[in-house]
Amino acid sequence: MNNITPWQRIKPYFLAFDPALSLILLGIAIISILIQFSAAYDFSGRMPDHIRNFLLAFIVMWVAANVPPQTLLKVALPVYVAGVLLLVAVALFGDVSKGARRWLNLGATRIQPSELLKIGVPLMLAWYFQQREAVLAYKDYGVAAIILAIPTLLILKQPDLGTATLVFAAGFFVIFFAGLSWRILVAGVVVFLGSLPLIWALMHDYQRQRVMTLLDPTTDPLGKGFHIIQSMIAVGSGGIVGKGFLQGTQTHLEFIPERTTDFIFSVYMEEFGLMGALVLLVLYGLLISRGFAIASSAPTLFARLLAASLTMVFFTYAFVNMGMVVGILPVVGVPLPFMSYGGTALLTLGLASGMLMSIQRHRKLVPT
């Protein structure tokens, strides 16, 4: 007689979360809600939206954590192909907003297909290297480069430098962890440096302006350099311990543009200072460490490559955002992971976290 109760049947699905990763994300989420409350103090409805986005990301994370890596392996190719086709559709029929063609109007709603490729590209490349594991050769890295280049170039065409950077980084890390030779990597860097004049010529005017603003934001203090200057003032004025919660003058006098999204770190450092920044950096460090621990224990090449690349996506988000906030990188519209306001980014990050948890949860169940 089968004495298994209904709770015993569904219990594993509610235990899908990795405890260590969950605690780290909870810590970041608490900080995020606190600082968004301050940053969005004068934005009616922004805080309820942020909490709703977190709840949706939590649901997506839970669903992804219950999807076995074998299923992720099966859907990798269809997800990538669908994402590329949607990017082509955006190029042909997409809506133009603020000079960029990034959205596809489906009637009832609009979607930004480039977000799908942040997950679709590493999925596809991990699948490809899994298929070629026994016969991996130099030409396979060339094929992988083409797989990566197609969506990256389509996103750059929109133009969307921030998303293209994240998609490229996610795919590159898969190729790197798959065993890319250092000689090829160095050669690629040399080629890149040699092609900088051509890249500069192909860049859009606003992209060139961002680079020039990075080098000297004071050349246009009330225009293109305003974001960087006000951000650095906020960061510097926070000092060691910050001005205190809700006490940021740059924030509440509305000198910091996009203070709930791209420049949320400026708000955080003004109110909590260097000590607060160190707390957040430790949490991100723990997040990345846990991701690599999951990758190292994964039983298949697909799972290892996917987990490692998703972990490095978290690093890339944080590094690029913090870099542009303190003025060492150009402003490219990359959110701070789990901190910036924005539903799409939170859902993408929640999906990536859930996939990491799935790999950890099913590590003994995946056939080697």
Secondary structure in CASP SS format (residue, H / E / C, confidence):
PFRMAT SS
TARGET T0000
AUTHOR 0000-0000-0000
METHOD secondary structure of the structure
MODEL  1
M C 1.00
N C 1.00
N C 1.00
I C 1.00
T C 1.00
P H 1.00
W H 1.00
Q H 1.00
R H 1.00
I H 1.00
K H 1.00
P H 1.00
Y H 1.00
F H 1.00
L C 1.00
A C 1.00
F C 1.00
D C 1.00
P H 1.00
A H 1.00
L H 1.00
S H 1.00
L H 1.00
I H 1.00
L H 1.00
L H 1.00
G H 1.00
I H 1.00
A H 1.00
I H 1.00
I H 1.00
S H 1.00
I H 1.00
L H 1.00
I H 1.00
Q H 1.00
F H 1.00
S H 1.00
A H 1.00
A C 1.00
Y C 1.00
D C 1.00
F C 1.00
S C 1.00
G C 1.00
R H 1.00
M H 1.00
P H 1.00
D H 1.00
H H 1.00
I H 1.00
R H 1.00
N H 1.00
F H 1.00
L H 1.00
L H 1.00
A H 1.00
F H 1.00
I H 1.00
V H 1.00
M H 1.00
W H 1.00
V H 1.00
A H 1.00
A H 1.00
N C 1.00
V C 1.00
P C 1.00
P H 1.00
Q H 1.00
T H 1.00
L H 1.00
L H 1.00
K H 1.00
V H 1.00
A H 1.00
L H 1.00
P H 1.00
V H 1.00
Y H 1.00
V H 1.00
A H 1.00
G H 1.00
V H 1.00
L H 1.00
L H 1.00
L H 1.00
V H 1.00
A H 1.00
V H 1.00
A H 1.00
L H 1.00
F H 1.00
G C 1.00
D E 1.00
V E 1.00
S E 1.00
K C 1.00
G C 1.00
A E 1.00
R E 1.00
R E 1.00
W E 1.00
L E 1.00
N E 1.00
L C 1.00
G C 1.00
A C 1.00
T C 1.00
R E 1.00
I E 1.00
Q C 1.00
P C 1.00
S H 1.00
E H 1.00
L H 1.00
L H 1.00
K H 1.00
I H 1.00
G H 1.00
V H 1.00
P H 1.00
L H 1.00
M H 1.00
L H 1.00
A H 1.00
W H 1.00
Y H 1.00
F H 1.00
Q H 1.00
Q H 1.00
R C 1.00
E H 1.00
A H 1.00
V H 1.00
L C 1.00
A C 1.00
Y H 1.00
K H 1.00
D H 1.00
Y H 1.00
G H 1.00
V H 1.00
A H 1.00
A H 1.00
I H 1.00
I H 1.00
L H 1.00
A H 1.00
I H 1.00
P H 1.00
T H 1.00
L H 1.00
L H 1.00
I H 1.00
L H 1.00
K C 1.00
Q C 1.00
P C 1.00
D C 1.00
L H 1.00
G H 1.00
T H 1.00
A H 1.00
T H 1.00
L H 1.00
V H 1.00
F H 1.00
A H 1.00
A H 1.00
G H 1.00
F H 1.00
F H 1.00
V H 1.00
I H 1.00
F H 1.00
F H 1.00
A C 1.00
G C 1.00
L C 1.00
S C 1.00
W H 1.00
R H 1.00
I H 1.00
L H 1.00
V H 1.00
A H 1.00
G H 1.00
V H 1.00
V H 1.00
V H 1.00
F H 1.00
L H 1.00
G H 1.00
S C 1.00
L H 1.00
P H 1.00
L H 1.00
I H 1.00
W H 1.00
A H 1.00
L H 1.00
M C 1.00
H C 1.00
D H 1.00
Y H 1.00
Q H 1.00
R H 1.00
Q H 1.00
R H 1.00
V H 1.00
M H 1.00
T H 1.00
L H 1.00
L H 1.00
D C 1.00
P H 1.00
T H 1.00
T H 1.00
D C 1.00
P C 1.00
L C 1.00
G C 1.00
K C 1.00
G C 1.00
F H 1.00
H H 1.00
I H 1.00
I H 1.00
Q H 1.00
S H 1.00
M H 1.00
I H 1.00
A H 1.00
V H 1.00
G H 1.00
S H 1.00
G C 1.00
G C 1.00
I C 1.00
V C 1.00
G C 1.00
K C 1.00
G C 1.00
F C 1.00
L C 1.00
Q C 1.00
G C 1.00
T H 1.00
Q H 1.00
T H 1.00
H H 1.00
L C 1.00
E C 1.00
F C 1.00
I C 1.00
P C 1.00
E C 1.00
R C 1.00
T C 1.00
T C 1.00
D C 1.00
F C 1.00
I H 1.00
F H 1.00
S H 1.00
V H 1.00
Y H 1.00
M H 1.00
E H 1.00
E H 1.00
F H 1.00
G H 1.00
L H 1.00
M H 1.00
G H 1.00
A H 1.00
L H 1.00
V H 1.00
L H 1.00
L H 1.00
V H 1.00
L H 1.00
Y H 1.00
G H 1.00
L H 1.00
L H 1.00
I H 1.00
S H 1.00
R H 1.00
G H 1.00
F H 1.00
A H 1.00
I H 1.00
A H 1.00
S H 1.00
S H 1.00
A C 1.00
P C 1.00
T C 1.00
L H 1.00
F H 1.00
A H 1.00
R H 1.00
L H 1.00
L H 1.00
A H 1.00
A H 1.00
S H 1.00
L H 1.00
T H 1.00
M H 1.00
V H 1.00
F H 1.00
F H 1.00
T H 1.00
Y H 1.00
A H 1.00
F H 1.00
V H 1.00
N H 1.00
M H 1.00
G H 1.00
M H 1.00
V H 1.00
V C 1.00
G C 1.00
I C 1.00
L C 1.00
P C 1.00
V C 1.00
V C 1.00
G C 1.00
V C 1.00
P C 1.00
L C 1.00
P C 1.00
F C 1.00
M C 1.00
S C 1.00
Y C 1.00
G C 1.00
G H 1.00
T H 1.00
A H 1.00
L H 1.00
L H 1.00
T H 1.00
L H 1.00
G H 1.00
L H 1.00
A H 1.00
S H 1.00
G H 1.00
M H 1.00
L H 1.00
M H 1.00
S H 1.00
I H 1.00
Q H 1.00
R H 1.00
H C 1.00
R C 1.00
K C 1.00
L C 1.00
V C 1.00
P C 1.00
T C 1.00
END
